[in-house]
Amino acid sequence: MAARPLARMLRWLWRSSARSCSSGAPVTQPRPGEPSQPAAEELSRRRQERRQFLREHAAPFSAFLTDSFGRQHSYLRISLTEKCNLRCQYCMPEDGVPLTPKADLLTTEEILTLARLFVKEGVSKIRLTGGEPLIRPDVVDIVAQLHRLGGLRTIGVTTNGINLARLLPQLQKAGLSAINISLDTLVPAKFEFIVRRKGFHKVMEGIHKAIELGYSPVKVNCVVMRGLNEDELLDFVALTEGLPLDVRFIEYMPFDGNKWNFRKMVSYKEMLDTIQQQWPELEKLPEEESSTAKAFKIPGFQGQISFITSMSEHFCGTCNRLRITADGNLKVCLFGNSEVSLRDHLRAGASEEELLRIIGAAVGRKKRQHAGMFSISQMKNRPMILIELFLMLQDSPPANSSLAPWDPLDVQGLRPRVSFSSWMMTLWKGCRVSQTPPLAQQWLGSGSPQRHYSSHMDSETNSKCLSPGSQAPAAPSGSLPTSHQLTHLDSEGRAAMVDVGKKPDTERMAVASALVLLGPVAFKLIQQNQLKKGDALVVAQLAGVQAAKLTSQLIPLCHHVTLSHIQVQLELDSTRHAVVIQASCRARGPTGVEMEALTSAAVAALTLYDMCKAVSRDIVLGDIKLISKTGGQRGDFRRA
């Protein structure tokens, strides 16, 4: 069927579905693509007045929202909820995601507090996202409160459209000025397959209502996936002939649980070529500053089309976006897994100045660009629906007024997932503080939650050895030279696996240990083998062996190593009511087995916790460390 006749048929279907949808009362239908004149004129007048006021009262842009590459972040996306009433295949794993407890999500007042702070510092556009933002009961009130913020030019929402027709009149009155609606197919049956729910006609009614109320353009987001909807490209383009739409074709992006595959991705250039074959007169439109989209228009068409090329042609150089997740974490890059909790600092009583320093530090650490499509697909990141699988270690200390002022750009070299103590010490050194502040002493001193215990066994210790064989041979003593450069980074500072292809095969061995402080009750039950779950020492030993073999699957940048021998020993220390774990691994190859030994000891310790947690929650795991290693270019090592 020709594209233009199909477009007319689809517009007829669109109008019919909008009238007959059972989600609400019938709506008045304007001519295709024509918003009601009074609504459009009033919306345009209000926008012009607001922009004029903001131009006259513009303030210098904040240094806290300017990164080390000079990018000014004036656009903030705020997730209102992790919940969604659809289950889109590219966004959420099929079995859903574990939701954050309600108490850990941002409250309305916390959302507005952060929004005020960002707007005060220069943010001029806020977009409300989710999950699905329109299922939040107070979304209209949030929009109204944001509309009162001086300096905010645009309030937008990205929605799946299910609740849009019902709420849009209230949202427009509250101050909503821009709408993005997700729609990946024009075929109702395929819609249900993609989103795993019904609702096609409700989305159509929502788009119709947005046009009727004068929004122009109404942005329609379409994620293009090979074998699913790339055959509908021309149908979507044809809709822009008589409707004020900006159909935005989005390259399929990888997030946790969406089973991303390079072969499913249809690139921008491939999509453009397909469309130009049908409409060779397609014209490129000028790109707006900081735009994520490459926009095109067919002469004579009312609407336009755009391409979001996150995977094939990144737009990191002009990125001006920051994100706050529903649980209050600040993300400076959609594809980065580094986050900082603003919620925790807010609830700890942080002042506005302290929050700005934390935000400034995060923005200052933002990289020049993301890692590229193949690296991104291997990275651990939130599912798109949560952008929370609780993957990030919280590196940020509690807010405290004793922190001295510091320049956020001084700490741009910090990397995520470092230990808390290293993070704090590096931060204060980078801030040129002459001595460790009281807060650091509180967190890093004897009262620190990161307690350290020696796993050294006293000769008089009454112990029970699970594996009564000889101890693993001690590695020869010697210095292990360290590097001032991290080895798992490429020349641009991105995570990368080390190439060991040219290194010679040598005999490698490593020994690691861990300590589990059980307390007297759990210790006695293990000693007498009376736990209801069974023999904890046997189970922990088997877990340690299995973990050593699976290390490369657990630690992203570890090489797979074929181990020739694994030994896990567990000894009872009655003086401390503890179990001392020692794991040794041996292999012949081009890379060492330290990670295998450390993983083995750590997982054995976690297994003991799991076996005993019904008896006591006061169990402490600690002192996981490398004891010795042999083999490799950097020589042997033995801990003193």
C-alpha positions in Angstrom: 0.0 0.0 0.0 1.4 3.4 -0.9 2.6 5.5 2.1 0.3 8.6 1.5 -3.0 6.7 1.2 -1.9 4.7 4.3 -1.3 7.9 6.1 -4.9 9.1 5.4 -6.2 5.7 6.6 -4.2 5.9 9.8 -5.4 9.4 10.5 -8.9 8.2 10.1 -8.2 5.3 12.5 -6.6 7.8 14.9 -9.7 10.0 15.0 -12.0 7.0 15.4 -10.0 5.4 18.2 -9.8 8.7 20.0 -13.6 9.0 19.9 -14.4 5.4 20.8 -11.8 4.9 23.6 -13.5 3.7 26.8 -11.0 5.5 29.1 -13.1 8.7 29.3 -15.8 10.8 27.7 -15.8 11.5 24.0 -13.6 14.4 22.9 -14.3 17.1 20.4 -12.3 16.4 17.2 -10.7 19.2 15.3 -9.7 18.8 11.7 -6.7 16.6 11.4 -3.6 18.2 12.7 -5.3 21.5 13.7 -5.4 22.4 17.4 -8.4 24.4 18.6 -7.5 28.0 17.8 -8.1 29.6 21.3 -6.1 27.0 23.1 -3.1 27.2 20.7 -3.1 31.1 20.8 -3.3 31.2 24.6 -0.5 28.6 25.0 1.7 30.5 22.6 1.1 33.8 24.4 1.9 32.4 27.8 5.1 30.9 26.5 6.3 34.1 24.9 5.6 36.1 28.1 7.5 33.6 30.2 10.5 33.6 27.9 10.6 37.4 27.8 10.6 37.6 31.6 13.4 35.0 31.8 15.5 36.8 29.3 15.2 40.0 31.3 16.1 38.4 34.6 18.8 35.9 33.4 21.6 35.2 35.9 25.2 34.0 35.3 25.4 30.2 34.8 26.4 28.2 37.8 30.0 26.8 38.1 28.6 23.8 40.0 26.6 22.7 36.9 29.6 23.3 34.5 31.8 20.3 33.9 35.5 20.2 33.2 34.8 20.3 29.4 32.8 23.5 29.7 29.4 21.9 29.2 26.7 23.9 31.0 24.0 21.6 32.4 20.7 23.5 32.1 18.4 20.5 31.5 17.3 18.3 34.5 15.3 15.0 34.2 13.5 14.0 37.3 12.1 10.5 37.7 8.9 10.6 39.7 8.4 6.9 40.2 9.9 3.5 39.3 6.5 2.0 38.6 5.0 1.7 35.2 1.7 0.3 33.9 3.4 -1.2 30.8 6.3 -3.7 30.4 8.1 -2.5 27.2 10.6 -5.0 26.0 13.5 -2.5 25.5 12.9 -0.8 28.9 12.0 -3.4 31.5 13.0 -7.1 32.0 10.1 -9.4 31.3 9.8 -10.4 35.0 9.8 -6.8 36.2 12.3 -5.3 38.5 12.6 -5.1 42.3 11.2 -1.8 43.4 12.8 0.5 45.9 10.9 0.6 49.2 8.6 3.7 49.3 10.5 5.1 52.3 13.6 5.3 50.2 12.0 7.2 47.3 12.1 10.9 47.1 9.1 12.7 48.7 7.3 15.5 46.9 8.9 18.1 49.1 12.4 16.5 48.4 11.7 16.6 44.7 10.7 20.3 44.8 13.7 21.2 47.1 16.1 19.7 44.6 14.3 21.3 41.7 14.5 24.7 43.3 18.2 24.3 43.9 19.0 23.3 40.3 16.8 26.0 38.8 18.5 28.6 41.1 21.8 27.5 39.7 20.8 27.8 36.0 18.6 24.8 35.0 16.0 26.2 32.6 14.3 22.9 31.6 12.9 20.1 33.7 11.4 16.9 32.2 9.4 14.6 34.5 10.0 10.9 33.7 9.6 7.5 35.4 8.8 4.7 35.3 5.5 6.3 34.1 5.3 9.7 35.7 1.5 10.1 35.1 0.7 7.3 37.6 2.0 9.4 40.4 -1.1 10.7 42.2 0.3 14.2 42.8 1.9 14.8 39.4 -0.4 17.7 38.6 0.5 19.4 41.9 4.2 18.8 41.2 3.9 20.5 37.8 2.1 23.4 39.3 4.8 23.9 42.0 7.5 23.7 39.4 5.7 26.3 37.2 6.1 28.8 40.1 9.9 28.6 40.0 11.5 31.7 38.5 14.0 30.9 35.8 12.3 27.7 34.6 11.4 28.0 30.9 10.1 24.5 30.1 8.3 21.8 32.0 8.0 18.6 30.0 6.9 15.1 30.6 7.8 11.8 28.9 4.9 9.4 29.1 3.6 6.2 27.6 0.3 8.0 27.0 -2.0 5.6 28.8 -3.3 8.2 31.3 -2.5 11.3 29.1 -5.9 12.1 27.7 -7.5 12.1 31.2 -4.8 14.2 32.8 -3.6 16.6 30.1 -6.2 19.4 30.6 -5.2 19.6 34.2 -1.5 19.4 33.4 -1.7 22.1 30.8 -3.5 24.4 33.3 -0.8 23.6 35.9 1.9 24.7 33.4 3.1 21.7 31.4 4.7 23.0 28.2 6.1 20.0 26.4 5.1 16.4 25.8 6.9 13.3 24.6 4.8 10.2 24.0 6.2 6.7 23.5 4.7 4.7 20.6 6.7 2.0 18.9 4.1 0.6 16.5 0.9 1.6 14.6 -0.4 -2.0 14.7 -2.5 -2.7 17.8 -1.6 -6.4 18.1 2.1 -5.6 17.8 1.7 -2.9 20.4 0.4 -5.5 22.9 3.4 -7.7 22.0 6.0 -4.9 22.5 4.6 -3.5 25.8 3.1 -6.8 27.1 -0.1 -4.9 27.9 -3.2 -3.5 26.2 -3.7 0.2 25.7 -3.0 1.1 22.0 -6.3 3.2 21.7 -5.6 5.0 25.0 -2.2 6.2 23.6 -3.8 7.3 20.4 -6.4 9.2 22.4 -3.6 10.9 24.4 -1.8 12.0 21.2 -5.1 13.3 19.8 -5.8 15.3 23.0 -2.3 16.9 23.0 -2.8 18.1 19.4 -6.3 19.4 20.3 -4.9 21.4 23.2 -2.4 23.1 21.0 0.9 21.3 21.8 3.1 21.7 18.7 5.0 19.7 17.9 3.8 16.7 19.9 6.9 14.5 20.1 6.4 10.8 19.5 9.2 8.5 20.6 9.7 5.3 18.6 12.4 2.8 19.5 13.3 1.0 16.3 14.2 -2.7 16.7 15.1 -5.0 13.8 12.7 -7.7 13.2 10.0 -6.0 15.2 9.0 -2.5 13.9 11.6 -1.3 11.3 9.1 -2.1 8.6 6.9 0.7 9.9 9.3 3.5 9.4 7.5 4.9 6.3 4.1 4.6 8.0 5.4 6.8 10.9 6.9 9.3 8.5 3.7 9.5 6.6 1.8 10.6 9.7 3.8 13.9 9.7 2.2 14.9 6.4 -1.0 16.3 8.1 -0.2 16.2 11.8 2.0 18.5 13.9 4.1 15.6 15.1 7.9 15.2 15.6 8.4 11.5 15.2 11.7 10.7 16.9 13.3 7.4 15.8 15.5 6.2 18.7 18.4 3.7 18.2 17.9 0.6 20.4 20.0 1.1 23.5 21.4 -1.4 26.0 20.2 -1.5 29.7 20.0 -4.2 32.3 17.5 -6.9 31.4 16.5 -5.7 27.9 18.6 -8.4 26.1 20.3 -5.9 23.9 21.9 -7.3 20.8 23.8 -5.3 18.1 21.9 -7.2 15.4 18.6 -5.8 16.8 19.8 -2.2 16.4 18.8 -0.3 13.3 21.3 2.5 12.8 20.4 6.1 12.0 22.0 5.9 8.6 20.1 2.8 7.7 16.8 4.4 8.8 17.6 7.6 6.9 18.5 5.7 3.7 15.2 3.8 3.9 13.2 7.0 4.3 15.1 8.9 1.5 14.3 6.1 -1.0 10.6 7.0 -0.5 11.1 10.7 0.0 14.3 11.9 -1.7 13.3 15.5 -1.1 13.9 15.0 2.7 15.6 18.1 4.1 18.0 18.4 7.0 16.9 21.0 9.6 19.3 23.2 11.5 20.3 21.6 14.9 19.5 23.4 18.0 22.3 23.9 20.6 22.6 20.9 22.9 20.0 19.0 20.8 20.1 15.2 21.0 18.1 14.8 17.8 19.1 15.1 14.1 15.9 16.7 12.6 14.5 16.4 9.0 11.4 17.6 7.2 9.7 16.7 4.0 8.7 19.8 2.1 4.9 20.4 2.4 4.5 18.2 5.5 3.2 19.7 8.7 5.3 17.8 11.1 8.9 16.5 11.0 11.0 13.5 11.9 14.1 13.2 14.1 16.8 10.6 14.9 18.3 10.0 18.4 21.7 8.5 17.5 22.9 7.5 21.0 24.6 4.4 19.8 26.0 5.1 16.3 26.8 8.8 16.5 26.9 10.0 20.1 26.2 13.7 21.0 28.2 13.8 24.2 30.1 16.9 23.2 27.0 19.1 23.6 25.3 17.2 26.4 23.6 19.4 28.9 21.5 16.8 30.8 21.5 15.6 34.3 19.2 13.0 35.8 17.8 12.4 39.3 16.4 8.9 39.8 13.2 8.2 41.8 15.3 7.1 44.8 17.3 10.4 44.7 20.5 9.4 42.9 22.2 12.0 40.6 23.3 10.5 37.3 25.5 12.8 35.1 25.4 10.3 32.2 22.5 8.1 31.1 25.0 5.4 30.1 27.3 5.8 33.1 26.9 3.7 36.2 28.4 6.3 38.6 25.7 7.8 40.9 25.6 9.9 44.1 22.7 9.9 46.5 21.3 13.4 47.0 18.5 11.9 49.0 20.8 10.7 51.7 22.4 14.1 52.1 19.1 15.8 52.2 17.9 13.5 54.9 21.1 14.0 56.9 20.4 17.7 57.0 22.8 19.0 54.4 22.7 22.7 53.8 22.2 24.2 50.3 25.9 24.9 50.1 26.8 21.4 50.9 24.4 20.0 48.4 25.9 22.2 45.7 29.4 21.0 46.5 28.3 17.4 46.2 26.5 18.1 42.9 29.5 20.1 41.6 31.8 17.2 42.4 29.6 14.8 40.4 29.3 17.1 37.5 33.1 17.7 37.6 33.7 14.0 37.2 31.6 13.7 34.1 33.6 12.2 31.2 34.1 13.7 27.8 31.9 11.0 26.2 30.4 7.6 27.0 32.2 4.4 26.2 30.6 3.5 22.9 27.9 1.0 22.0 29.9 -2.2 22.5 31.4 -1.2 25.8 28.1 0.1 27.0 26.4 -3.2 26.3 28.9 -4.9 28.6 28.5 -2.4 31.4 26.3 -2.8 34.4 23.7 -0.1 34.5 20.1 0.3 35.8 17.3 -1.1 33.7 15.8 1.9 31.8 12.7 1.7 33.9 14.7 2.6 37.0 17.2 5.0 35.5 17.1 0.4 40.7 18.7 -2.8 40.9 20.9 -1.3 43.7 24.1 -1.9 41.9 26.1 1.1 43.0 28.2 1.4 46.1 27.4 4.7 47.8 30.8 6.4 47.8 29.5 9.7 49.3 29.9 10.5 53.0 27.0 11.9 55.0 26.5 15.6 54.7 28.2 17.4 57.6 28.8 21.1 58.3 32.4 20.4 59.3 33.4 19.8 55.6 35.6 22.6 54.5 34.8 24.4 51.2 36.4 22.9 48.1 36.5 23.2 44.4 34.4 20.5 42.7 36.7 20.4 39.7 39.6 19.3 42.0 38.1 15.9 42.3 37.1 15.1 38.7 39.6 12.3 38.6 37.8 10.2 41.3 36.2 7.0 40.0 33.1 5.2 41.1 33.2 2.1 43.3 36.3 2.9 45.2 36.3 2.1 48.9 34.7 4.6 51.2 38.0 5.3 53.1 40.0 5.8 49.9 37.2 8.1 48.5 37.3 10.3 51.6 41.1 10.5 51.9 41.5 11.3 48.2 38.8 13.9 48.4 40.4 15.7 51.4 43.8 15.5 49.8 42.4 16.9 46.5 40.8 19.8 48.5 44.2 20.7 50.1 42.9 20.1 53.6 46.0 20.0 55.9 44.6 17.3 58.2 41.9 14.7 58.3 38.7 16.5 59.4 36.7 15.3 62.5 34.2 13.6 60.2 36.9 11.5 58.6 38.2 10.5 62.0 34.7 9.5 63.0 34.3 7.3 59.9 37.8 6.0 59.5 38.9 5.6 63.1 38.2 2.8 65.6 34.5 3.4 65.5 34.3 2.9 61.7 31.8 0.4 60.4 34.6 -1.0 58.3 36.2 -3.0 61.1 39.5 -4.8 60.4 40.5 -8.0 62.1 43.6 -10.2 61.8 43.1 -13.7 60.6 46.4 -14.8 62.2 45.8 -18.0 64.2 47.3 -18.2 67.7 49.2 -21.5 68.4 46.9 -22.2 71.4 43.7 -21.7 69.5 41.2 -24.5 69.8 40.2 -25.0 66.2 38.5 -27.5 64.0 39.8 -27.8 60.4 37.5 -28.8 57.7 40.3 -29.8 55.3 43.0 -31.3 57.6 45.5 -31.5 54.8 48.7 -29.5 54.8 48.6 -25.7 54.5 49.0 -24.1 51.0 52.6 -23.5 50.4 53.7 -20.0 51.3 54.8 -17.8 48.4 58.4 -16.6 48.5 58.7 -13.2 50.1 59.4 -10.3 47.9 58.2 -6.8 46.9 55.2 -6.4 44.6 55.8 -3.2 42.6 52.7 -1.1 42.3 51.7 1.1 39.4 50.6 4.8 39.6 48.3 4.1 36.7 45.1 1.9 36.8 45.6 -0.9 34.3 41.9 -1.5 33.5 41.6 1.9 31.7 42.2 2.7 28.0 43.8 5.9 26.8 40.6 7.9 27.2 39.9 6.7 30.8 37.2 4.2 29.9 37.0 0.7 31.5 38.7 -1.9 29.4 40.0 -5.5 29.7 43.8 -5.8 29.8 45.2 -7.6 26.7 47.2 -10.6 28.0 47.6 -12.3 24.6 51.3 -11.6 24.3 52.2 -12.4 27.9 54.0 -15.8 28.5 52.3 -18.6 30.3 53.8 -19.1 33.8 52.8 -21.1 36.9 50.6 -18.8 39.0 49.4 -19.2 42.6 47.5 -17.0 45.0 46.3 -17.3 48.6 43.6 -15.1 50.2 41.8 -15.0 53.5 38.7 -13.8 55.1 37.3 -13.6 58.7 33.7 -14.2 59.9 32.9 -13.1 63.4 29.9 -15.2 64.3 29.2 -14.5 68.0 29.0 -17.2 70.7 25.6 -18.6 69.8 26.1 -19.2 66.1 29.7 -20.3 66.7 28.6 -23.0 69.1 26.0 -24.3 66.7 28.6 -24.5 63.9 31.1 -26.1 66.2 28.6 -28.8 67.2 27.2 -29.0 63.6 23.7 -28.3 64.9 22.5 -25.7 62.4 19.1 -26.5 60.9 20.4 -25.7 57.4 23.1 -28.3 57.7 26.9 -28.3 57.9 27.8 -24.7 57.3 31.5 -25.4 56.9 31.0 -27.9 54.2 28.5 -25.7 52.3 30.9 -22.7 52.6 33.8 -24.7 51.4 31.9 -25.9 48.3 30.7 -22.3 47.7 34.3 -21.0 47.8 35.4 -23.6 45.3 32.5 -22.8 42.9 33.1 -19.0 43.3 36.8 -19.4 42.3 35.7 -21.1 39.1 33.1 -18.4 38.3 35.2 -15.4 39.0 35.4 -14.1 35.4 31.5 -14.2 35.3 31.2 -12.2 38.5 34.0 -9.6 38.0 33.5 -7.9 34.6 37.1 -7.3 33.5 38.6 -10.5 34.8 40.0 -13.0 32.3 38.7 -16.5 32.3 41.3 -18.7 34.0 41.4 -22.5 33.8 42.3 -23.4 37.4 44.4 -26.6 38.0 43.8 -26.6 41.8 41.5 -24.9 44.3 41.7 -25.4 48.1 39.4 -23.8 50.6 40.1 -24.3 54.3 37.9 -23.1 57.2 39.2 -23.1 60.8 37.2 -22.3 64.0 38.7 -19.7 66.3 37.1 -20.2 69.7 38.8 -17.2 71.3 37.0 -14.8 68.9 34.0 -17.0 68.1 35.1 -16.7 64.5 35.8 -18.7 61.4 39.0 -18.1 59.5 38.9 -18.8 55.8 41.9 -19.4 53.6 41.5 -20.0 49.8 44.3 -20.9 47.5 44.1 -21.1 43.7 46.7 -22.4 41.2 46.8 -22.2 37.4 49.3 -22.0 34.5 48.6 -19.1 32.2 49.3 -15.4 31.2 47.4 -13.8 34.0 47.4 -14.2 37.8 44.8 -15.8 40.1 44.6 -13.3 42.9 41.0 -12.4 42.0 40.0 -16.1 42.0 41.4 -16.6 45.5 39.9 -13.4 46.8 36.5 -14.2 45.3 36.6 -17.7 46.8 37.3 -16.4 50.3 34.7 -13.7 50.1 31.9 -16.0 48.8 32.7 -18.6 51.4 32.4 -15.9 54.0 29.0 -14.7 52.6 27.8 -18.3 52.6 28.6 -18.7 56.3 26.5 -15.5 56.8 23.6 -17.0 54.9 23.8 -20.3 56.8 23.8 -18.5 60.2 21.6 -15.4 59.6 18.5 -17.0 61.2 20.5 -17.4 64.4 22.1 -13.9 64.5 22.2 -10.7 62.5 25.3 -9.4 64.4 27.7 -11.5 62.2 30.6 -9.4 60.9 32.5 -10.2 57.7 35.9 -8.6 57.3 39.6 -8.7 56.7 39.4 -10.1 53.1 42.9 -9.8 51.8 45.5 -11.3 49.6 48.1 -13.3 51.6 50.5 -14.2 48.8 51.0 -14.6 45.1 53.6 -16.1 42.9 54.3 -15.9 39.1 53.9 -13.0 36.7 56.0 -10.0 35.5 55.6 -8.0 38.7 57.2 -10.7 40.8 56.1 -12.5 43.9 54.3 -11.1 46.9 53.8 -12.2 50.5 52.0 -10.1 53.1 54.2 -9.4 56.1 
